[in-house]
Amino acid sequence: MPRTPSALPSPVGPVRLTADARTALRPAAVTVDGGFWHDRRATNARVSLPQGPDLLESAGNLHNLRLAAPVPEALPGTAADGAFQGAYPFVDTDVYKWLEAASWHLAHDTGEGTGEELAADVARIIDLVAAAQQPDGYLNTWFQLVKGGERYQDLRWGHELYCAGHLIQAAVAHHRATGRTELLDVAQKFADHIDSMFGLPGSGRPIDGIDGHPEVETALVELYRETGDRRCLDLAGYFVDRHGHGLLGGEAYCQDRVPLREATNVEGHAVRQLYLLAAAADLAAETGDAELRSACERLWHAMTTTKTHLTGGLGAHHDQEDFGDPYELPNERAYCETCAAIASVQWSWRMALLTGEARYSDLIERTLYNGFLAGVSLDGERWLYVNPLQVRDGHTDTGGDQSARRTRWFRCACCPPNVMRLLASLEHYLASGDEQGLQIHQFVTGTYATDRVRVRAETDYPWHGTIAFTVEETPAPADGPWTLSLRIPQWCREFRVRCGEETYDPVADDGWLRLSRTWTPGDRVVLELSMEPRLTAADPRVDAVRGCVAIERGPLVHCLEQVDHPGGGLDDIVLDPSRPLAVKHRPDLLGGVTTVVAAGRRRRIPDQGWWPYAPAHDVPSEPDGEPVELTAIPYHVWANREDGSMRVWLPTS
């Protein structure tokens, strides 16, 4: 069934709204051709993505698809012998996320010379996926190979629909990027199978159930957007609304304790919660469901005010990878899974489009530059699954997926291909359009366009706060004015704007600086955001950082690393908040970064014998110790040199 074209252009990206979507904004087309994000995406294209097939081969993911192919002779040379490789029933999703990432790269080829080889790898792996699919549409190599074909008997842990969701998203990406239908056909066949199996009692479907890991819901909405098949939208709505009714035992971990429409705060496994909320926002957009929209707004506010780390990271507990209680935001035990940061960006972008509010893009910016980007090394070859805000002196790292050291690949390798797919599709999250004009959510060097206007931007953001815009295309003057809306970041206290030679006294409206006029090609706007470094304190209810401050500059959270502070560890460091912060650009450090220099002391701790506690009146009110100059680097580049301690939050006494 063909989809209806949108009223405004639908750029190639993960969210393509239908013409009838009830959203305030629609994604705009963006090309990133220079600067910070261009460089990080180029590393993704040149290093991370091309390594994917070999890593998936060595980990056994592709081997499993060969084993599962019911008619291996259909693909000469692909027949395999042996046993299933991998520890989890969801290893197929690593393949699907890589396919999605590669497809977005093919849609927006950055000119890194990887296109033809990457396209060949994509085609080869899609053939493997198609060959492994069973005649009725089902596909999961774990259950086909390990469980003797058993299906949907372990919905709490089996991840069958979770895997289907990532397959569908990969298929939509591939179709949008290339126009080809090989993988889309697989996805539609699987979706047809799922629709025949799941539904409310009395629907004629044999199973009233949900997957313990939400993901299929948002994928089904996107398949509806791609194909126009209303069954996909209805099925997504069924799954979202069946969470919280005890179908999996009523656990918060599985998003089954309380219906989403009734929830008052985020809870349980962080990624599962966020993927479910992304689907709820999708459904609110396409159906106009006001109750779902209200629930999303309520839960986003609760999450950001009580359960979000300074970096935008989410997840307080290693155990069950879940949210903690309100204001339970530990440092060295912060989980902050990289996948949770990605899921946060996906949900917040849907909320930005749905509501038009700038606050959602404020969180996206904070998360992209800090909690997300820390997940991949500067060279694009090593990864962090978890992103703590402190590594203590003398930390003993036991390795594994939850290590505080970068790893080549993981036993549970969900994060690396997830990072790849967000970087490859990043243009989609940067700007939007509506009937009034263009909204620029994130600042990059490149072009932003709707069907009516095109604007070019030049900037060295986030190192400098000047962004220069030039109008390249605009409607004829007779068509009247349009509005260029620039997001003024939540962290920015002072800013200036010039249009041509005229300096305005700007006023931001709920985070948006709206410039309405009859524009002509060549018109220039220069936005200057003050980038003075600042000290940030947390809500006093966050016990873990009471009496501490963090160093920030622009959108970047900073941290100390032991390698920059010889002569001792970091646990004895005390920052002096009365001394000014200084900015120092270091082209020689970590590929070129801007650091913040602060003054502090290294405590002298008296020997207290075998007992590390003392009467409170014996504790000095002012720290005693040698002065030390503190060099704070951007958090996203930590763990790219030698191992050692690290901390974001610094005590002041």
N, C-alpha and C positions, 0 to 999 in steps of 0.2 A: 504494500500500500504506500503510495508516494507521500512524502511529507509536504506540508504547506510551507512555502517560503515565508520568512519573517518579513515584517514591514521594514526593518532596518537590516543592513548586511549582516550575515552570520559568519564571522571569521572562523577559520579552522581552529578549533580548540575543544576542551573537554566539556563545556557547557554551551549548547546551542538551543536557545529558547525557541519555542514555537511562536507563531504569530499571535496566538491568543494568550500567551503567558501574562500573568498579572504582576509584572515587575516594574519598578520605577526606572530601571536602567537595563541596557543590553551591552554585551561585550563589544568593544571596538577592536579594530585591526591595528596591531602594533608590530613594528619591526625594530628590533634591537640591533644596532650595527656598530656600537662602540661603547667604551667605558666598562664599569665594574661588572655588570651582569653579562655583557657580551663576552668578557674574558672567562668568567666562570662557566658559561654555557659552551664556549669553545673547548674548554678542557673536558667537559662532559661529552662533547661530540668527538673530540680527537682521542680521548683516552678511555673514559668510563664505558661509553656505549660499545665501542668495538671490542672490548674485552668480554662483554657479556656472554656471547655464545661459548667461548672457551670455558668460562667459569661455570656456566650452566652444564656444560659437558662434563667437566671434572667433578661437579657435585652430584651428577647422576640424573638431573632433571630431564635432559633430553633422552637419556637412556630409558627412563621410565616410559616416555611417550612411545618409543620404538617397541618396547615390550608390550604395551597396551594395544598396539595397532592390530585390529582383528584380522586384517588381510595384509600382512607386511609385504607381500609380493607386489602390492599396488605401488610401492615406493622402492624401486630397485636399490639394493645396497643398504636398506635401513633395518632389515630384520636383526633382532638382537636376542641374545641369550643371557641368562642370569636372573638375578633377583632384583626386586625393587630396591632402589638406593635412596636413602633419606630417612629422617627420623619422624617426620610429621606428615599428616594427611593433606597438608596444604602446599606441598612443594611445587605443585603445578603453577601456583600463582606467581612464582619468581619468573617463570617463562612468560606469562601473560603480561606482567608489568614491564618486562624488558621489551616485549613486542609493542606495547603501547608507547613506551619511551622512544623506541626506534621509529615508530610511525610518526610521532609528532616531530621528530628531527627531520624526517623525509619531507614533511609538509613545510617546514621552515628551515631548509638547508642553510647552514651558516657558512657554507663555502670552505669547509675544512677538508674537502677532498675525500670524504668517507661515504658519499652517497651511493655509488654503484655497489660497492662491496656490502654496505649495510642493507641495501635493498635485496641483494641476493641472499643474505643471511635471514632476513625477514621472510622471504618467500619459502626458503627451505624449511624453516621452523613452522610456518603456517601449514605446510604440507604434512609435517609430523603431527601437528595438533588435529588436523582433519582426519588423518588416518587412524588416530587413536579413538575418535568419537564412535560410540556404539550406534547401531542402526536407529534406535529410538531417540537419539539425541543426547543421552547421558554421557558424561565425561568426567572421570576423576581417577587418575592412575593408581592412587592408594587403594581405593575400594575395588577397582577392577583387578588389581594384581595381588594385593595383600589380603583382602577380605572376601575373596571368592565371589565378587560381584554383588555383595550385600549393599543395599542402598537405603539411605535415610533412616537407619536404625540408631544412629548416634548423632542426632542433630546438635546436641550441646557441644560436642568436641569435633565432630567429623568435618566441618568446614566445607561441605559439598556445595552449598549455595554461595558461600564466600568465594570459592574457586570459580564458580559460574559467573559471579559478578565481575571478577577481574578479567575473565575471558571476554565477557560482553564489552567491557570498557576498552580492551585492546582491539576488539573487532570494530567498534565505532570509530576509534582513532584511526585505524588502518583504512577504513572506508572513506573517512573524511579527508585523509591525507592523500590517498592514491586513487579513489574512485573504484577500487577493485572490491569484489564481493566475496572472495574465497573465505575469509575469516568471518565476515558478517553472516554468511550462510550457516557456518558452524554455530555461531552465537544464536541466531534466530531459531535454529533447530533445537538447541538446548533450552531456550526460553519457552518454546512450544511444549517441550517435555515437562518443564517445571510447572507451567500453567495447567497441564493435565493432571498433575500430582497433588498440588497444594490448593487448599481453599477452605472456607468455613464449613462446618457441618451442614449437611443438606445441599451443598453445592455440587455434589456428584464427584468430587475429588476425594481420593482415599486418605489424604493426610491434612490434618489441621495442625500446622507446625511452623516453626521459625528456625533459622540458623543461629547458633550461638555466637557467631561473629557477623554482625551486619556488614553488608557490602553490596549484596545483590540488589538491594532496594534502590539505591541511587543509580546503579547500572541499568536497571530496568527502565527508570525514567528516561535515561539518555537513549536507550534503545527505542523507546516510544518516540522521542524527538527525532530520531534518525529515520524511523520507518513509518511513523504514523499509526502503528498498531496499538489501539487503545487498550488491548488486553494487558500490555506491558505496564501501562500506567496504573491500571486497576490492581494488578498483581503486586506492584510496589506498595500501593496504599494498603492492601491486605496485610503484607508483611510488617509494615511500620506499625499498624494498629494492633497487631497480635502480640507485639512485645509488651511485657508487663502483665501478662495474664496467667503466669505460672506454667506455661507450656514446657519450660525447661527447668522447672523446679523452683522458680521464683527468685533466682539469684541476681543480685545487682551486677555481678561480673558479666553476665550474659545479656544485660539490659532487659531483665525479665522480672524485676521486683515491682515496678510501678509503670503503668502506661505512660508513654511519653507526653501525652496531652495533660497529664496530671502532675508530672514531675516538677519539683521546685529547685533542684540543683543537679548538676552533672554528677554521675557516680559510676562505680564499676570500672571495668577495663577501659582505659582512655580512648584507644583507637576505635573500639567497638561503639562507644558512646558517640564519638564524633562522626563516624561514617553513618550512623543512624540519623543523626541530626542533619547531616548534609542531605540525606534522602527526604527528611521532613521538609527542609527548605525547598527542595526541588518540587515536592508535591504541592506545597503552598503556592509556589510560583505558577504551576501549570493548572491548578484546580481553583485557586482563589480561596482555599480553606483558611479562614481567618483564625480558627482555633489553633491550627498547626503553626501558623505564623506567630501567634502570640506566645505559644510554648517555646518556639525557637528564640524569640527575643528575650523571654524570661530566663531561659537556661544559659544563653550567651552572656547576659549580664551577671548572672550568678557565678558563672565560670570565671569571668575576667576579674571580678571583684574579690573572689575568695579562693580560687584554686589555680591561678596562673602565675608561673614564675616570671621573674623580671625579663628573662630571655624570650618569653612567649612559650616556653616549654610547659608541658602538661604531663601530669602523672607523678604522684608523691611516693609510691611504693614499688619496690622491686617485686615483692610478692604480689602476684596477679596483675602486675603492670597497670595499677589502677589509680584513680583519684583518691586523695585522702579526705579528711574532714575539712571543713572550711578553715582557711588560714594555716593548714598543715602543709608547709612548704619547706621541706628540709633542703640542706645544701649538699653534703657529701653523699647522702642517700637519695637525692632527687633522681627520679627515673627519667623523665623527660625524653621518652623514646622518640627517635627521629621520625618514625611513622606518625606519631601523634602530632608533631609539628606540621607535617604535610596535611594530615586530616584537618587540622585547625585552619590552615590556609584554604582548603577546599570548602569547608563549611562557611567560613567568614566571607569568602568571595560570593557565594550564593546569597548570603544575607545582605551584602553590599548591593547586589543587583536587585534583590527583592525590595529593599527599603529605600535605597538611595542614600543611606547614612554613611558619613565618613568614618565613624568610629570602627567599623568593621575593617576598613582598609588600614587604619592605624595599627590594629592588631596584626594584620597581614604583614605590614612592613616590619614591625618588631620581630615577628616570628621568622620571616625570610632571612633577615640579616643576622640573626642570632641563633635561636633554637633550631632552625632548619639547617642553615649553612654550616654550622659546626659539625654536622653529620658526615661531611665528606672532606677528605684532606685536600690541600692545595694542589697536589699533583693528580687528583682524581682517581687514585688507586687504592685508598684505604678509607675505612669507614668507622663511625661510631654508632652503635645501636642505642646506647643511653648517653645522656648529656648532663652529667652532674655539674653543680655550680661550685664544687670544691673537691679537690683531691688532697688529702692530708699528708703532712710530712710522714715518711715512713710507711705509707700505704702499701699494703701487700695485695698485689693484683693476682687473682687466681685465674685470669684468662677467661675464655668463653665469650658468649655473645654479650654478656653484660659487663664486659671489661671497660675500664676507664682508659684503655690504650687502643689506638686505632688498629683495625683488623682487616686483613685482605678480603675476607668473605666470612660468612657466618653459617653456623649449623642451621639456624633459622634466619634465612637471608632475605627477610621481607624488606629491610630498609634500603640496601643499595639500589635495587631497581626502582624503588619508590622515589628515591632522590633523583634518579635519572629521568623518570617520567615528569616530575615537577619542573626540573630545569629545562627539559626539552619543550615543555608547553608553557613556559613562564610568560610569554607575550600575552597570553590569554587573561592574565590576572592583573594587568597594568592599567587599563583604561576602559571607559564605557561611553555610550552615547544615548541620547534621547532626542525627542523632537525639538528641544531647546538648544542642543549643542553637544559639546564634548566635555567629558570629565576625565581628568588625569589623576589617577589614584597613586601611582608609583612613578618615580622620576628616573628616567633612563636616557641615554643618548640614542636617538632613533626617531621614527615617525609614528604618530598617532592619527588614526583616520576613522571617520564614519562615511556614510554614503554622500555626505554633503561637504565635509571639511577635511583638510589634512594639515597637521601641524608638526613641524620638526623641532626637536629639542636637542640641546647640547649641554652636557653637564659632566662634572667630575664628582658627582654625588656617589657615595656618602662621605667622601673625604672633604669636599667643599660644599657649601650650601647655595651656590648660585646655579640657577637653571635658566637658560635662555631659550625662549620659544619663538619660532618664526612661522607665521601663517603662510602655507604654500598653496592651498586651494580653498576656495570659499564660494558660496553662492553669489550670484550677481547682487550688487547693491540694492536693486529694486526688490529683491526677496526679503529685505529687512535684516535686522540684527540677529545674531546668535550669541550664545553664551559659552565662553571658555571658562570652565570651572577647575580650579587647582586646589588639591587637598593641602591644607595647612596642618602639618603633623601635630599630634597631641603634645609631643615633647617640646615644640617650638614656642618660645615666649615672645620673640621679636622677629618681625619680617618686614620687608619692603617690596614694593612692586613698581616697575616702570613700564609704561606703554609708550614706545618711541622715546621721546625726550621728556615726557611728562611723568613725574613721580606722584603716585597716589598715596593717600592716607587710607590704607586698606582696612576693611573690617571683614573678618571671617564669620560666616553664618553656619553654625554647627559644624565647623571644621572645613567648610568650603569657602574659598575666595572666588566669587562669581564675577566675571568680567563680561559684561554685555555691551555689544556695540556692533555697528556695521563694519565688519573687517574687510580688508583688502589684502591680496597677496603681497608679501613682503613686510607686513606689520610685525613688529617685534614686541615681545613681553619678556621682561627679566624679573624673575622672582629671586629674592635673596633671603634665605633662611639663616638666622643666627645659629652658629654652630659652637657656641662657647661650651666648654666642658662643664659638667655639673655633678654634684653629689646627690644621690637619691637615697631616701630612707623608705622602709617598708611600713605598712600598717602595723601599729604596735601589737596587734594580735598575732602577728607572725613571730612566734617565739624564737624560731631558729635564727633570726637575724636582728633581734632586738639589740639596740646599741651599736649597730653596724650601718655602714653606708656602702653604696656601690658607685662606681665611676661610669658615667655615660657621656657620650658626645654624639649629637645628632641621633640617628636611629641605632647607633652601635652601643651595646653594653661592652664594657672592658673588664679585664681580669689581670691578675698577676700570675706569672709563671716563675717557678723556682730558677729556671735557667737564666733569667734576667736579674737575679738577686743573689749573687754569690755571698758566702759568708754565713750561711744559715738557711733554715727553712722559712716557710711562710706563716706557720701557725703562731709565731711570736711577733708578727708584724702588727703595728698599730698605726693607723693613718691619723695625721694631724689635720682636722677639718678647718682650722683657723688659717692655714697657709693656702695661698692661691694655687690653682691647677694651671699647668702650662701645656701647650700643644707642641708636639715635635713630630714632623714628618720624617719617616725613616725609609728612604728608598732601598736601603741595604737590608732591610729586615722583612722576612716572610713575604717576599715578592713585592714589597712596597706597601707600608701601612702608616697610618697616622696614629701615634701613641699619645697618651696623656701622662704627664709626669707630675707626681705628687710628693709631698714630704711626709715622712713618718719616722717611727722608731722601731727598733727591734727590742722587745721587752727583755729586761733582766729578771729572770724568775728565780727567787731565792730557793735554796734547797730545803724542802720540807720533809726530808726523810722518806719514810715508806708510805706516808699518807698524803694524797694530793689535795687535801682540803684544809682551809684555815678559817679562823673566826673572821667574820665580815669586817670587823673594825680594824683588822690587821692588813687588809687589802688596800694598797695605796690608791688614792683617788686619781692621781695622774701617773701615767706610765713612766717608768724609769728605764732608760736604755740608750743605746747609741743611735744617733740620727742615721737615717737611711733614705736615699732617693728611690722612690717607687716608680717603676715603669709599667704602665698599664697598657696592654695590647688589646685589640678587638677580640672579643670572646670567640668569634667564629674561626680564628686562626690558631687557637690553642691546640696543643697535642700534635704539632707539626714538626717538632724538634725532638730533643731528648726527653725521656720520661722524667717525671718529677711532679712536685706538688703544684696546685693551682687553686686560686680562689677568686670569686667574684665579690662577695660581701666581706668588708674589712671593718674590724672593730675600731672604735675611736677612743677607747679607754681600756 
